[in-house]
Amino acid sequence: MIRTSGRFRSSLVIGGQGIRARKLRTFLSMISLFTGVLAVVAVQAGSVIAERALLADVELQNGVDGTRLMYLPQHDSVSGITLELLRGRSDAVAASSTSAIIGEPGVKPINPGGAPLDQPGSYGGGGSMVCDQTGCRPENDPNANAPSGQAIELQLTMLTGDVTTFKPYRPSSGQWLDFDGAPSMAPRLVLNKQAAEGFATHRVPAEMRVEGATANPTPLIVGVVDDGGYGPAAYVRIDEMANWMPPTTTGDSGRYGGMEVLLAPSAHEIEQTMRARFSAAGADVNQMYTRLVDSRSSMESQLSLMRWIFLALAAMVLLIGVAGILNVGLATVGERIEEFALRRAVGTPRLLLAGIVLAETLLTGLITAAAAIGAAVVGLHLAGAVLGSREPFLQDIVFPWQAGVAGVIAGLVAGVLGGLVPAVRAAKIPIATVMRA
């Protein structure tokens, strides 16, 4: 063990001296290898960043991995029981959606059905849907015969708690809903970016119409978020809408697929409690079902295929660098034949000679890997600074450690492959060579 350790240390010392003595040749080897190692680092970093970006967009719609989505049965008592059980809880949030129109009263909105404001009529133009035991059908649009006016239709999501724990909406301006204080008589809305752009373009009166409301409230817009949606939407506390709508309306499970509950992985007891309460109230608990959010698994095959394709391309570039090291290594061994023969004559083992040559290529590979990783870190930082305002996932981005590990491994592999043949040739130099010299 001590002898092996001593030989290893000697190989590194002599290999380092060889690199220092042939700086230009080492630099040329690094240039040929740098592109290959940088390609491996860039592919690994890109795959990690792409995975995070894809998951971030999916999380805005489906929720973070591990979240359980529970869909509630259709019954008049469901909303009241749900609001009672989830009041003040942070590990379970109920959400119920409906359609709302903000603007002039008695007019047809400029985007019927809540269609995107830049593509009116692209979807949702047929009005909302009503679902019951017999199925789903289009609801009669009360504004079908109304004159066109300055009003915007959007999807209004009513929440019992902070849903950003499960769906990490990206804040754009203002603030998110505050669920700690008492409910306000003026419903506080947080708009998504599409709705905010619509209100900035179209000047509409601050009057909100919601079906089933006893009067048209005047909302107060407190913030804007990026929720990953395509159409205009807004978020509001469900207890603030309860001031204007009967409880059975704010939680009506027959509209838009019913009320859904987002549960943390630890919130198992609330699901059992809700089932028991719903059953006691006469609801059909067989209509309840829970789905686990596992977006990473569903995208893993696509991400793996993409990663392997780009890694194969990076490996081809890396082989070009390996060929460069191999060429330089063979030339170096040819120039040092007398040196290696003399070392053999004074008793240097063949294994140590091979280790000296291999140590040079390994050190060259590690130095190149460090340079490639440094270049990748600087490039990613510059990309975040320049493109961060346009691409949210690049904001405050951190260089993934997996890419650094991949770069070190690529440098070591290139050093071994490029130095193996020269090392074997150096070990086979006969002692008699020194006599001919």
Secondary structure, 3 states (H helix, E strand, C coil): CHHHHHHHHHHHHHHHHHHHHCHHHHHHHHHHHHHHHHHHHHHHHHHHHHHHHHHHHHHHHHCCCCCEEEECCCCCCHHHHHHHHHCCCCCEEEEEEEEEEEECCCCECCCHHHCCCCCCCCCCCCCCEEEECCEEEECCCCCCCCCECCEEEEEEEEECCCHHHCCCCEEEEECCCCCCCCCCCCCEEEEEHHHHHHHHHCCCCCCEEECCCCCCCCCEEEEEEECCCCCCEEEEEHHHHCCCCCHHHHCCCCECCCCEEEECCCCHHHHHHHHHHHHHCCCCHHHCEEEECCHHHHHHHHHHHHHHHHHHHHHHHHHHHHHHHHHHHHHHHHHCHHHHHHHHHCCCCHHHHHHHHHHHHHHHHHHHHHHHHHHHHHHHHHHHHHHCCCCHHHCCCCCCHHHHHHHHHHHHHHHHHHHHHHHHHHHCCCCHHHHHC
